């Protein structure tokens, strides 16, 4: 069975990079609220 949601299967590598950047940004905002 494939547990990876459809939205987690981007068609372009650029989408993967953008998603990873977004996740990192969200984590930084979560753990470092004082960060710009």
mmCIF file of the N, C-alpha and C atoms, coordinates in Angstrom:
data_MODEL
# 
_entry.id   MODEL 
# 
loop_
_atom_site.group_PDB 
_atom_site.id 
_atom_site.type_symbol 
_atom_site.label_atom_id 
_atom_site.label_alt_id 
_atom_site.label_comp_id 
_atom_site.label_asym_id 
_atom_site.label_entity_id 
_atom_site.label_seq_id 
_atom_site.pdbx_PDB_ins_code 
_atom_site.Cartn_x 
_atom_site.Cartn_y 
_atom_site.Cartn_z 
_atom_site.occupancy 
_atom_site.B_iso_or_equiv 
_atom_site.pdbx_formal_charge 
_atom_site.auth_seq_id 
_atom_site.auth_comp_id 
_atom_site.auth_asym_id 
_atom_site.auth_atom_id 
_atom_site.pdbx_PDB_model_num 
ATOM 1   N N  . UNK A 1 1  ? 0.842  -1.204 0.000   1.00 0.00 ? 1  UNK A N  1 
ATOM 2   C CA . UNK A 1 1  ? 0.000  0.000  0.000   1.00 0.00 ? 1  UNK A CA 1 
ATOM 3   C C  . UNK A 1 1  ? 0.875  1.251  0.000   1.00 0.00 ? 1  UNK A C  1 
ATOM 4   N N  . UNK A 1 2  ? 0.422  2.253  -0.707  1.00 0.00 ? 2  UNK A N  1 
ATOM 5   C CA . UNK A 1 2  ? 1.179  3.501  -0.777  1.00 0.00 ? 2  UNK A CA 1 
ATOM 6   C C  . UNK A 1 2  ? 0.544  4.520  0.152   1.00 0.00 ? 2  UNK A C  1 
ATOM 7   N N  . UNK A 1 3  ? 1.273  4.911  1.186   1.00 0.00 ? 3  UNK A N  1 
ATOM 8   C CA . UNK A 1 3  ? 0.710  5.831  2.176   1.00 0.00 ? 3  UNK A CA 1 
ATOM 9   C C  . UNK A 1 3  ? 1.008  7.292  1.852   1.00 0.00 ? 3  UNK A C  1 
ATOM 10  N N  . UNK A 1 4  ? 1.797  7.516  0.788   1.00 0.00 ? 4  UNK A N  1 
ATOM 11  C CA . UNK A 1 4  ? 2.147  8.897  0.444   1.00 0.00 ? 4  UNK A CA 1 
ATOM 12  C C  . UNK A 1 4  ? 0.964  9.562  -0.240  1.00 0.00 ? 4  UNK A C  1 
ATOM 13  N N  . UNK A 1 5  ? 0.493  10.681 0.312   1.00 0.00 ? 5  UNK A N  1 
ATOM 14  C CA . UNK A 1 5  ? -0.652 11.363 -0.287  1.00 0.00 ? 5  UNK A CA 1 
ATOM 15  C C  . UNK A 1 5  ? -0.320 11.881 -1.678  1.00 0.00 ? 5  UNK A C  1 
ATOM 16  N N  . UNK A 1 6  ? -1.357 12.123 -2.455  1.00 0.00 ? 6  UNK A N  1 
ATOM 17  C CA . UNK A 1 6  ? -1.156 12.578 -3.834  1.00 0.00 ? 6  UNK A CA 1 
ATOM 18  C C  . UNK A 1 6  ? -0.416 13.912 -3.855  1.00 0.00 ? 6  UNK A C  1 
ATOM 19  N N  . UNK A 1 7  ? -0.746 14.792 -2.914  1.00 0.00 ? 7  UNK A N  1 
ATOM 20  C CA . UNK A 1 7  ? -0.117 16.119 -2.917  1.00 0.00 ? 7  UNK A CA 1 
ATOM 21  C C  . UNK A 1 7  ? 1.354  16.050 -2.563  1.00 0.00 ? 7  UNK A C  1 
ATOM 22  N N  . UNK A 1 8  ? 1.806  14.907 -2.101  1.00 0.00 ? 8  UNK A N  1 
ATOM 23  C CA . UNK A 1 8  ? 3.216  14.762 -1.726  1.00 0.00 ? 8  UNK A CA 1 
ATOM 24  C C  . UNK A 1 8  ? 4.030  14.168 -2.870  1.00 0.00 ? 8  UNK A C  1 
ATOM 25  N N  . UNK A 1 9  ? 3.395  14.041 -4.061  1.00 0.00 ? 9  UNK A N  1 
ATOM 26  C CA . UNK A 1 9  ? 4.099  13.474 -5.212  1.00 0.00 ? 9  UNK A CA 1 
ATOM 27  C C  . UNK A 1 9  ? 4.185  14.503 -6.335  1.00 0.00 ? 9  UNK A C  1 
ATOM 28  N N  . UNK A 1 10 ? 4.998  15.543 -6.151  1.00 0.00 ? 10 UNK A N  1 
ATOM 29  C CA . UNK A 1 10 ? 5.100  16.575 -7.184  1.00 0.00 ? 10 UNK A CA 1 
ATOM 30  C C  . UNK A 1 10 ? 5.700  16.024 -8.468  1.00 0.00 ? 10 UNK A C  1 
ATOM 31  N N  . UNK A 1 11 ? 5.340  16.647 -9.594  1.00 0.00 ? 11 UNK A N  1 
ATOM 32  C CA . UNK A 1 11 ? 5.805  16.147 -10.888 1.00 0.00 ? 11 UNK A CA 1 
ATOM 33  C C  . UNK A 1 11 ? 7.179  16.691 -11.244 1.00 0.00 ? 11 UNK A C  1 
ATOM 34  N N  . UNK A 1 12 ? 7.593  17.778 -10.604 1.00 0.00 ? 12 UNK A N  1 
ATOM 35  C CA . UNK A 1 12 ? 8.884  18.377 -10.928 1.00 0.00 ? 12 UNK A CA 1 
ATOM 36  C C  . UNK A 1 12 ? 9.754  18.449 -9.683  1.00 0.00 ? 12 UNK A C  1 
ATOM 37  N N  . UNK A 1 13 ? 11.071 18.301 -9.885  1.00 0.00 ? 13 UNK A N  1 
ATOM 38  C CA . UNK A 1 13 ? 11.991 18.371 -8.740  1.00 0.00 ? 13 UNK A CA 1 
ATOM 39  C C  . UNK A 1 13 ? 11.945 19.751 -8.110  1.00 0.00 ? 13 UNK A C  1 
ATOM 40  N N  . UNK A 1 14 ? 11.643 20.765 -8.915  1.00 0.00 ? 14 UNK A N  1 
ATOM 41  C CA . UNK A 1 14 ? 11.564 22.122 -8.370  1.00 0.00 ? 14 UNK A CA 1 
ATOM 42  C C  . UNK A 1 14 ? 10.480 22.187 -7.303  1.00 0.00 ? 14 UNK A C  1 
ATOM 43  N N  . UNK A 1 15 ? 9.388  21.467 -7.517  1.00 0.00 ? 15 UNK A N  1 
ATOM 44  C CA . UNK A 1 15 ? 8.310  21.460 -6.525  1.00 0.00 ? 15 UNK A CA 1 
ATOM 45  C C  . UNK A 1 15 ? 8.797  20.829 -5.221  1.00 0.00 ? 15 UNK A C  1 
ATOM 46  N N  . UNK A 1 16 ? 9.620  19.791 -5.323  1.00 0.00 ? 16 UNK A N  1 
ATOM 47  C CA . UNK A 1 16 ? 10.155 19.143 -4.124  1.00 0.00 ? 16 UNK A CA 1 
ATOM 48  C C  . UNK A 1 16 ? 11.011 20.134 -3.350  1.00 0.00 ? 16 UNK A C  1 
ATOM 49  N N  . UNK A 1 17 ? 11.845 20.885 -4.071  1.00 0.00 ? 17 UNK A N  1 
ATOM 50  C CA . UNK A 1 17 ? 12.719 21.860 -3.411  1.00 0.00 ? 17 UNK A CA 1 
ATOM 51  C C  . UNK A 1 17 ? 11.884 22.943 -2.743  1.00 0.00 ? 17 UNK A C  1 
ATOM 52  N N  . UNK A 1 18 ? 10.855 23.409 -3.441  1.00 0.00 ? 18 UNK A N  1 
ATOM 53  C CA . UNK A 1 18 ? 10.010 24.458 -2.864  1.00 0.00 ? 18 UNK A CA 1 
ATOM 54  C C  . UNK A 1 18 ? 9.286  23.949 -1.624  1.00 0.00 ? 18 UNK A C  1 
ATOM 55  N N  . UNK A 1 19 ? 8.807  22.711 -1.680  1.00 0.00 ? 19 UNK A N  1 
ATOM 56  C CA . UNK A 1 19 ? 8.096  22.154 -0.534  1.00 0.00 ? 19 UNK A CA 1 
ATOM 57  C C  . UNK A 1 19 ? 9.060  21.993 0.646   1.00 0.00 ? 19 UNK A C  1 
ATOM 58  N N  . UNK A 1 20 ? 10.271 21.515 0.372   1.00 0.00 ? 20 UNK A N  1 
ATOM 59  C CA . UNK A 1 20 ? 11.256 21.349 1.442   1.00 0.00 ? 20 UNK A CA 1 
ATOM 60  C C  . UNK A 1 20 ? 11.587 22.699 2.068   1.00 0.00 ? 20 UNK A C  1 
ATOM 61  N N  . UNK A 1 21 ? 11.742 23.712 1.219   1.00 0.00 ? 21 UNK A N  1 
ATOM 62  C CA . UNK A 1 21 ? 12.039 25.052 1.745   1.00 0.00 ? 21 UNK A CA 1 
ATOM 63  C C  . UNK A 1 21 ? 10.892 25.541 2.610   1.00 0.00 ? 21 UNK A C  1 
ATOM 64  N N  . UNK A 1 22 ? 9.673  25.283 2.168   1.00 0.00 ? 22 UNK A N  1 
ATOM 65  C CA . UNK A 1 22 ? 8.508  25.724 2.942   1.00 0.00 ? 22 UNK A CA 1 
ATOM 66  C C  . UNK A 1 22 ? 8.460  25.014 4.290   1.00 0.00 ? 22 UNK A C  1 
ATOM 67  N N  . UNK A 1 23 ? 8.750  23.725 4.300   1.00 0.00 ? 23 UNK A N  1 
ATOM 68  C CA . UNK A 1 23 ? 8.741  22.968 5.555   1.00 0.00 ? 23 UNK A CA 1 
ATOM 69  C C  . UNK A 1 23 ? 9.806  23.505 6.506   1.00 0.00 ? 23 UNK A C  1 
ATOM 70  N N  . UNK A 1 24 ? 11.000 23.753 5.977   1.00 0.00 ? 24 UNK A N  1 
ATOM 71  C CA . UNK A 1 24 ? 12.085 24.281 6.816   1.00 0.00 ? 24 UNK A CA 1 
ATOM 72  C C  . UNK A 1 24 ? 11.700 25.643 7.370   1.00 0.00 ? 24 UNK A C  1 
ATOM 73  N N  . UNK A 1 25 ? 11.117 26.493 6.519   1.00 0.00 ? 25 UNK A N  1 
ATOM 74  C CA . UNK A 1 25 ? 10.696 27.821 6.985   1.00 0.00 ? 25 UNK A CA 1 
ATOM 75  C C  . UNK A 1 25 ? 9.690  27.691 8.120   1.00 0.00 ? 25 UNK A C  1 
ATOM 76  N N  . UNK A 1 26 ? 8.736  26.780 7.959   1.00 0.00 ? 26 UNK A N  1 
ATOM 77  C CA . UNK A 1 26 ? 7.718  26.615 9.001   1.00 0.00 ? 26 UNK A CA 1 
ATOM 78  C C  . UNK A 1 26 ? 8.342  26.108 10.295  1.00 0.00 ? 26 UNK A C  1 
ATOM 79  N N  . UNK A 1 27 ? 9.299  25.194 10.186  1.00 0.00 ? 27 UNK A N  1 
ATOM 80  C CA . UNK A 1 27 ? 9.950  24.674 11.388  1.00 0.00 ? 27 UNK A CA 1 
ATOM 81  C C  . UNK A 1 27 ? 10.756 25.773 12.071  1.00 0.00 ? 27 UNK A C  1 
ATOM 82  N N  . UNK A 1 28 ? 11.449 26.583 11.272  1.00 0.00 ? 28 UNK A N  1 
ATOM 83  C CA . UNK A 1 28 ? 12.235 27.675 11.867  1.00 0.00 ? 28 UNK A CA 1 
ATOM 84  C C  . UNK A 1 28 ? 11.315 28.650 12.582  1.00 0.00 ? 28 UNK A C  1 
ATOM 85  N N  . UNK A 1 29 ? 10.154 28.936 11.975  1.00 0.00 ? 29 UNK A N  1 
ATOM 86  C CA . UNK A 1 29 ? 9.219  29.864 12.607  1.00 0.00 ? 29 UNK A CA 1 
ATOM 87  C C  . UNK A 1 29 ? 8.657  29.252 13.884  1.00 0.00 ? 29 UNK A C  1 
ATOM 88  N N  . UNK A 1 30 ? 8.509  27.941 13.882  1.00 0.00 ? 30 UNK A N  1 
ATOM 89  C CA . UNK A 1 30 ? 7.923  27.278 15.046  1.00 0.00 ? 30 UNK A CA 1 
ATOM 90  C C  . UNK A 1 30 ? 8.905  27.273 16.220  1.00 0.00 ? 30 UNK A C  1 
ATOM 91  N N  . UNK A 1 31 ? 10.178 26.951 15.922  1.00 0.00 ? 31 UNK A N  1 
ATOM 92  C CA . UNK A 1 31 ? 11.156 26.800 17.003  1.00 0.00 ? 31 UNK A CA 1 
ATOM 93  C C  . UNK A 1 31 ? 11.940 28.074 17.277  1.00 0.00 ? 31 UNK A C  1 
ATOM 94  N N  . UNK A 1 32 ? 11.964 28.983 16.291  1.00 0.00 ? 32 UNK A N  1 
ATOM 95  C CA . UNK A 1 32 ? 12.692 30.247 16.474  1.00 0.00 ? 32 UNK A CA 1 
ATOM 96  C C  . UNK A 1 32 ? 11.759 31.406 16.153  1.00 0.00 ? 32 UNK A C  1 
ATOM 97  N N  . UNK A 1 33 ? 10.809 31.678 17.029  1.00 0.00 ? 33 UNK A N  1 
ATOM 98  C CA . UNK A 1 33 ? 9.784  32.692 16.739  1.00 0.00 ? 33 UNK A CA 1 
ATOM 99  C C  . UNK A 1 33 ? 10.383 34.073 16.537  1.00 0.00 ? 33 UNK A C  1 
ATOM 100 N N  . UNK A 1 34 ? 11.603 34.320 17.048  1.00 0.00 ? 34 UNK A N  1 
ATOM 101 C CA . UNK A 1 34 ? 12.214 35.638 16.917  1.00 0.00 ? 34 UNK A CA 1 
ATOM 102 C C  . UNK A 1 34 ? 12.919 35.796 15.569  1.00 0.00 ? 34 UNK A C  1 
ATOM 103 N N  . UNK A 1 35 ? 13.012 34.718 14.805  1.00 0.00 ? 35 UNK A N  1 
ATOM 104 C CA . UNK A 1 35 ? 13.692 34.799 13.514  1.00 0.00 ? 35 UNK A CA 1 
ATOM 105 C C  . UNK A 1 35 ? 12.851 35.616 12.532  1.00 0.00 ? 35 UNK A C  1 
ATOM 106 N N  . UNK A 1 36 ? 13.516 36.354 11.646  1.00 0.00 ? 36 UNK A N  1 
ATOM 107 C CA . UNK A 1 36 ? 12.801 37.185 10.669  1.00 0.00 ? 36 UNK A CA 1 
ATOM 108 C C  . UNK A 1 36 ? 12.035 36.345 9.663   1.00 0.00 ? 36 UNK A C  1 
# 
